[in-house]
Amino acid sequence: MMTVMHNSSSRTSSKVAAQSRKEATHERIVEVATRAIRRSGYAGTGVADIMKEAGLTHGGFYAHFASRDALLAEAGDRAGAESVALAAKVAAAAPPGQALQAMLAAYLSPAHIAAIDVGCPVSALGSEMPRQAPEVRRAATIHIKEMIDLFARQLPNWGQPEAHAQAMAMVCAMIGTTILARAVDEPALSEALCAATLAQCPQADK
């Protein structure tokens, strides 16, 4: 009886270890993909390249994902969640009445403009999103709405329709500015675009 119990315990431990390894591998693939989609775009991100960068064989991909679109959706979801969480952290650390300006300044900072592979996926991938699979677009939509809500919650009239509209306008402005600031080949113009948007946005949440 004790031998049976020992063998059963060993099988359970082996199963848990195998599951843990699979989860760690899955996590590594998604982490690589979150950088790859922002760096190379959806179209430029291939399964073989992701698996190679993750240190895995191409054949192991389908043990983790039903399709390439499933991976792109999960990677986009992860990247979007990270972006919203970072913005919320910036807002929480800002002085009273300065959360909006702090979030905008962080998003339009030279560091974020230069960090396309680790920055917000919406400004990195926005022009490609209309042509993606429904699950990829759904992941993006969820986090765009979260970002708008985060901005709206910093406004004194939060809860009113006009606050939501104001937040949408600010999010559109900062994302559009980031796309243009990254597109131009003149650093001075890139900086001027960001400065112009910041100058038009609220200096304080009051």
Order of alpha helices (4+ residues) and beta strands (2+ residues): alpha-alpha-alpha-alpha-alpha-alpha-alpha-alpha-alpha
